[in-house]
Amino acid sequence: MTVLVRAQCTTCDRMEDVVRQVCAEADVGWERVDIDTADPELRGEFGDRIPVTLVDGEEHATWRVDPGALRTALSA
């Protein structure tokens, strides 16, 4: 589980809060990746579509994440 974010992004902070809670409940690890300091390929692919959650490397949600949908995706 990965959350792609930017520094100083309140929308990113809100998504991280949801991911943190759901992953803690599901006992699933996750990582935060700042696309501005990460691989240039990530910046090119996601650009302004941040924040983004990736589950098993696949895009799950952009800008907002539904906790129920994330729980389902993580249990699959």
JOTAFEN-V442767 format. One record per run of one state. SS is the DSSP state (H for helix, E for strand, - for the rest). FROM is the first residue (numbers start at 1). LEN is the number of residues. If there is no record, write none. Layout:
BEGIN
ss={SS	SS}
from={FROM	FROM}
len={LEN	LEN}
END
This chain:
BEGIN
ss={-	E	-	H	-	E	-	H	-	E	-	E	-	H	-}
from={1	2	6	10	27	31	35	40	47	52	56	58	63	67	76}
len={1	4	4	17	4	4	5	7	5	4	2	5	4	9	1}
END
